[in-house]
């Protein structure tokens, strides 16, 4: 399993690899939040579903992210209306900003033990110039029924325990959870509803078979009418154009030892999830055991251990100087998928083949929502994002160099206060 803090606490599901020939109505490739949400909703609707994963449920970004349940999209609600039109845009904005409702409903309905807490999400302004756009965003959120409020410098200082922010916006629909426990909880719920899950079952090829598909692994195959690709930043060569349509940016997290009570009463005492605005952001929360989890950009390779991410610990000490002697227990990183327009991308490259990826740092809520929407689409329901052809990013082979250049440019803009 991945080296995250969450993996230390979460027991294996005891799945087995796919062997032999199987049949199903729908095959889902990828047992992350998108795939498992789709499988759960389809199974509850009475469909016969098989889920295949190259590793195990929650191995990728779904089980190693920061655990923040962020409402909405990267863009503002009004920008969504401009980009998708007044009718589709209104539905999309409403459902995207209400996506945490779906997460908390699934947690409650399926009794998923994942330390879920609806404590709110804070967007923190690291520069004075960020406040006016935040105030505009807050007004737009309120206009679509989303409870959002502006935090003054004094208010955000009281909530965060640091005086470095100029203000912020609190969105009460957001919150936090243990993402691996949540992902595994969805897996258990899907199996209870009738889905068949197989780990260590990497798909090696997809072939048309009559009016359906034959999904082939190293030790078996499944024949099905419908295939859903839910591999996000870990999309491999199975559909290479899909892999090249996103930038697999690395993000890292370090986890401290449980904070002393005096610090718990100062640093996010109401346990909101916070992420900083700016080009190169840091995000953090205090978990159910009192650990401070600090996240941010990472070098574009697999790394492990808190010492691999000294800049995150340095940022924590900058925010709270009293953390100089705090012990950091572990650190890990992984890939998340960025799209160039900052929207999730929905594709139907061939009849009976659907794919969705690219959550741009909002995967806990948006991946859960898009998995639900994929299930709706399979059953003839409405499409949230318009289907689009897969467009590989030019010079994708140089993505690592592009990420490094982008981070350098972003850090310069952040220092200048943009």
C-alpha positions in Angstrom: 0.0 0.0 0.0 1.1 3.6 -0.4 3.2 5.0 2.5 0.6 7.5 3.8 -0.4 8.0 7.4 -3.8 6.6 6.5 -2.4 3.3 5.3 -1.1 2.6 8.8 -4.6 2.5 10.2 -6.6 0.9 7.4 -6.9 -2.9 7.1 -6.8 -4.6 3.7 -10.1 -5.5 2.1 -9.0 -9.0 1.4 -9.8 -8.9 -2.3 -8.5 -11.4 -4.9 -7.1 -10.9 -8.4 -9.3 -11.6 -11.4 -8.8 -15.1 -12.8 -10.5 -16.8 -15.7 -13.4 -15.4 -17.8 -16.1 -13.3 -16.3 -19.2 -11.4 -17.5 -20.8 -8.3 -16.3 -23.0 -5.5 -17.6 -20.4 -2.8 -16.7 -16.6 -2.9 -16.0 -15.1 -0.1 -14.0 -11.3 0.3 -14.4 -9.9 2.0 -11.3 -10.9 1.6 -7.7 -10.5 5.2 -6.6 -13.3 7.6 -5.7 -14.6 8.1 -9.2 -14.7 4.4 -10.0 -16.1 3.3 -6.6 -18.7 6.0 -6.6 -19.8 4.9 -10.1 -19.8 1.2 -9.0 -21.8 1.9 -5.9 -24.5 3.9 -7.6 -24.8 1.5 -10.5 -24.9 -1.6 -8.1 -27.6 0.1 -6.0 -29.6 0.6 -9.2 -29.4 -3.2 -9.9 -26.6 -3.3 -12.4 -24.0 -6.1 -12.5 -20.6 -4.4 -12.0 -17.0 -5.6 -11.9 -14.3 -3.2 -10.6 -10.7 -3.8 -11.5 -7.6 -2.1 -10.0 -4.0 -2.5 -10.8 -3.1 -2.1 -7.1 -5.9 -1.9 -4.5 -8.7 0.4 -3.7 -7.4 3.8 -2.6 -3.8 3.2 -3.7 -3.7 6.4 -5.8 -4.7 9.9 -5.1 -8.0 8.9 -3.6 -6.3 7.3 -0.6 -3.3 9.5 -0.1 -4.7 13.1 -0.6 -5.0 15.8 2.1 -8.5 14.7 3.2 -10.1 18.1 2.5 -13.7 18.1 1.3 -13.7 21.3 -0.8 -16.9 22.6 -2.3 -17.0 23.8 -5.9 -14.5 24.2 -8.8 -11.4 26.2 -9.4 -13.5 28.7 -11.3 -16.2 30.9 -9.9 -19.9 30.1 -10.3 -20.4 33.0 -12.7 -17.4 31.8 -14.8 -19.0 28.4 -14.9 -22.2 30.1 -16.3 -20.1 31.9 -19.0 -18.2 28.7 -19.9 -21.2 26.3 -20.1 -24.2 28.5 -20.7 -27.0 29.7 -18.3 -28.9 26.4 -18.2 -26.1 23.7 -18.0 -23.8 26.1 -16.1 -26.5 26.7 -13.4 -27.0 23.0 -12.8 -23.2 22.4 -12.8 -22.4 25.2 -10.4 -25.1 24.1 -8.0 -24.1 20.5 -8.0 -20.4 21.2 -7.8 -20.7 23.5 -4.8 -23.1 21.1 -3.1 -20.8 18.1 -3.8 -19.8 17.8 -0.1 -23.5 17.1 0.6 -23.1 13.9 -1.4 -19.9 12.9 0.4 -21.4 13.4 3.9 -24.6 11.6 2.8 -22.7 8.5 1.6 -20.7 8.5 4.8 -23.9 8.6 6.9 -25.9 6.2 4.8 -23.3 3.5 4.6 -21.9 4.1 8.1 -18.4 4.7 6.9 -15.9 5.2 9.7 -13.6 7.8 8.2 -13.5 10.6 10.8 -15.7 12.7 8.6 -16.3 16.2 10.1 -18.3 19.0 8.5 -16.1 21.8 10.0 -15.9 24.0 6.9 -13.3 25.0 4.4 -11.2 28.2 4.6 -9.7 29.9 1.6 -6.9 32.0 3.1 -5.6 35.2 1.4 -1.8 35.4 1.5 -1.9 38.8 -0.2 -4.1 41.9 0.3 -5.0 41.8 -3.4 -6.7 38.4 -3.1 -9.4 39.8 -0.8 -11.5 41.6 -3.5 -11.8 38.4 -5.6 -12.7 36.5 -2.5 -15.5 38.9 -1.6 -16.8 38.5 -5.2 -16.7 34.7 -4.9 -18.5 34.8 -1.5 -21.3 36.8 -3.0 -21.6 34.4 -5.9 -21.6 31.4 -3.6 -24.4 32.9 -1.5 -26.4 33.6 -4.7 -26.4 29.8 -5.5 -27.4 28.9 -2.0 -23.9 28.0 -0.7 -23.2 29.4 2.8 -20.0 31.4 2.5 -18.8 34.3 4.6 -15.8 36.6 4.5 -13.3 36.4 7.4 -11.5 39.6 8.4 -7.9 39.5 9.3 -8.8 39.2 13.0 -11.3 36.4 12.4 -8.9 34.3 10.3 -6.2 34.8 12.8 -8.4 33.5 15.6 -9.5 30.5 13.5 -6.0 29.6 12.1 -3.8 30.6 15.0 -1.5 32.6 12.7 -1.4 36.3 11.9 0.1 35.9 8.4 -3.2 36.0 6.5 -4.9 39.1 5.2 -8.4 37.5 5.5 -10.3 34.6 4.0 -13.5 33.0 3.1 -15.3 30.3 5.1 -17.4 27.8 3.3 -19.4 25.8 5.8 -20.3 23.0 3.4 -16.7 21.8 3.4 -14.9 19.7 5.9 -12.4 16.8 6.3 -12.1 13.1 6.5 -9.6 10.2 6.3 -9.6 9.7 2.5 -8.3 6.1 2.5 -10.9 5.0 5.0 -13.6 6.8 3.0 -12.5 5.2 -0.3 -12.4 1.8 1.4 -15.8 2.5 2.9 -17.2 3.1 -0.6 -15.6 -0.1 -1.7 -17.3 -2.1 1.1 -20.6 -0.4 0.3 -20.3 -1.2 -3.4 -19.6 -4.9 -2.6 -22.5 -5.0 -0.2 -24.7 -3.7 -3.1 -23.4 -6.5 -5.3 -20.3 -5.2 -7.1 -17.4 -7.5 -7.6 -14.0 -6.0 -6.8 -10.6 -7.4 -7.8 -7.3 -5.9 -6.9 -3.9 -6.6 -8.4 -5.7 -6.9 -11.7 -4.1 -4.4 -14.1 -5.9 -4.2 -17.4 -3.5 -4.9 -20.2 -5.9 -4.3 -23.2 -9.4 -3.3 -24.2 -11.0 -5.0 -27.2 -14.3 -4.6 -29.0 -16.3 -7.8 -28.6 -19.5 -7.8 -30.7 -21.5 -4.8 -29.4 -19.6 -4.8 -26.1 -16.1 -5.0 -24.8 -13.5 -7.6 -23.6 -11.4 -6.2 -20.8 -8.2 -8.3 -20.4 -5.9 -8.6 -17.5 -2.8 -10.8 -17.1 -4.8 -13.7 -15.5 -8.3 -13.2 -16.7 -10.9 -11.2 -18.7 -14.3 -9.7 -18.4 -16.9 -9.3 -21.2 -19.3 -6.4 -20.7 -21.5 -3.9 -22.5 -20.0 -0.8 -20.9 -16.6 0.2 -19.6 -15.8 3.1 -17.4 -12.2 4.4 -17.2 -11.6 6.0 -13.8 -7.8 6.1 -13.6 -7.2 9.9 -13.3 -3.5 10.8 -12.7 -2.5 7.1 -12.8 -3.8 6.6 -16.3 -1.3 4.4 -18.1 -0.8 3.3 -21.7 -4.2 1.5 -21.9 -5.6 4.6 -23.6 -2.5 6.6 -24.2 -4.2 9.7 -25.4 -6.1 9.9 -22.1 -2.8 9.7 -20.2 -1.4 12.6 -22.3 -4.5 14.8 -21.8 -3.7 15.8 -18.2 -0.6 16.9 -16.3 0.1 14.5 -13.4 1.3 17.0 -10.8 2.8 15.6 -7.6 1.5 16.8 -4.2 3.0 15.9 -0.8 1.8 15.8 2.8 3.7 15.7 6.1 2.0 14.6 9.3 3.1 15.6 12.8 2.9 13.9 16.1 -0.4 14.7 17.9 -0.2 18.4 18.9 -0.2 19.3 22.6 -3.5 20.5 23.9 -2.3 24.1 24.1 -1.6 24.1 20.4 -4.8 22.3 19.5 -6.6 25.1 21.1 -4.8 27.6 18.9 -4.2 26.0 15.5 -7.6 25.5 13.8 -9.4 24.8 17.0 -12.7 24.3 15.1 -10.8 21.9 12.7 -11.6 23.6 9.5 -9.7 22.6 6.4 -7.6 25.5 5.1 -5.9 26.1 1.8 -3.9 29.2 0.9 -4.6 31.2 -2.2 -1.9 32.1 -4.6 -0.1 30.2 -7.4 1.7 27.7 -5.3 -0.5 26.8 -2.4 -0.2 25.1 0.9 -3.1 23.3 2.6 -3.5 21.9 6.0 -5.9 20.5 8.6 -5.8 19.0 12.1 -7.1 15.4 12.1 -9.1 13.5 14.6 -6.0 12.5 16.5 -4.7 16.0 16.7 -2.0 15.7 14.1 -1.2 18.6 11.8 -1.3 17.6 8.2 0.5 20.0 5.9 0.3 19.6 2.1 1.7 21.3 -1.0 3.6 20.8 -4.2 6.2 18.1 -4.5 9.1 17.1 -6.6 7.9 15.0 -9.6 9.0 11.6 -8.3 7.9 9.2 -5.6 9.3 10.3 -2.2 8.6 9.1 1.4 9.3 10.3 4.9 8.9 13.7 6.4 12.5 14.7 5.8 11.8 14.4 2.0 9.6 17.5 2.3 11.5 20.1 4.4 9.7 23.1 2.8 6.3 21.9 4.2 7.7 21.7 7.7 9.4 25.1 7.2 6.1 26.6 6.1 4.5 25.3 9.3 7.2 26.9 11.4 6.7 30.1 9.5 3.0 30.1 10.3 3.4 29.0 13.9 7.0 29.7 15.3 6.2 27.6 18.4 6.4 24.5 16.2 10.2 24.6 16.1 10.6 21.4 18.1 7.5 19.6 16.8 8.1 16.0 15.7 7.0 15.1 12.2 6.2 11.4 12.0 5.8 10.7 8.3 5.5 12.2 4.8 4.4 10.9 1.4 3.4 12.2 -2.0 1.5 11.1 -5.1 0.0 12.3 -8.3 -3.1 14.3 -9.0 -4.5 15.2 -12.4 -4.6 18.8 -13.7 -6.4 19.9 -16.8 -5.4 23.0 -18.6 -8.8 24.6 -18.2 -9.2 23.5 -14.6 -12.4 21.5 -15.2 -12.9 17.7 -15.0 -12.9 16.2 -18.5 -15.6 13.8 -19.6 -15.0 11.6 -22.6 -16.8 9.0 -24.7 -14.0 7.9 -27.1 -16.1 5.0 -28.4 -19.6 3.6 -27.9 -19.8 1.9 -24.6 -16.6 3.5 -23.3 -16.7 6.4 -20.8 -13.8 8.2 -19.0 -13.7 11.0 -16.5 -10.6 12.6 -15.0 -8.9 15.8 -13.8 -10.2 17.2 -10.5 -7.5 19.8 -10.0 -7.1 19.3 -6.3 -10.8 18.9 -5.5 -11.0 15.2 -5.9 -12.7 14.1 -2.7 -16.0 15.8 -3.5 -15.8 16.2 -7.3 -14.6 12.6 -8.0 -17.5 11.3 -5.8 -19.9 13.5 -7.7 -18.6 12.6 -11.1 -18.7 8.9 -10.3 -22.4 9.4 -9.5 -22.8 11.2 -12.8 -21.1 8.5 -14.8 -23.6 6.1 -13.2 -26.4 8.4 -14.2 -25.1 8.6 -17.8 -24.9 4.8 -18.1 -28.6 4.7 -17.2 -29.5 7.4 -19.7 -29.4 10.4 -17.3 -28.2 13.9 -17.8 -24.5 14.8 -18.3 -23.0 17.4 -16.0 -19.9 18.3 -18.1 -20.3 18.2 -21.9 -18.6 15.2 -23.5 -15.5 16.3 -25.4 -12.9 14.6 -27.6 -9.7 13.6 -25.9 -7.0 16.2 -26.7 -3.4 15.2 -25.7 -1.4 18.1 -24.4 1.3 19.2 -26.9 4.8 18.2 -25.8 3.4 16.2 -23.0 6.6 14.2 -22.8 8.2 17.3 -21.2 5.6 17.7 -18.5 8.1 17.4 -15.6 10.1 20.3 -16.9 6.9 22.3 -17.5 5.8 21.7 -13.9 9.2 22.9 -12.6 9.0 26.0 -14.7 5.4 26.6 -13.6 6.3 26.3 -9.9 9.1 28.7 -10.2 6.9 31.3 -12.0 4.2 30.8 -9.4 6.5 31.3 -6.5 7.7 34.6 -8.0 4.2 35.8 -8.5 3.3 34.8 -4.9 6.3 36.7 -3.5 5.2 39.8 -5.5 1.8 39.5 -3.9 -0.3 38.7 -7.0 
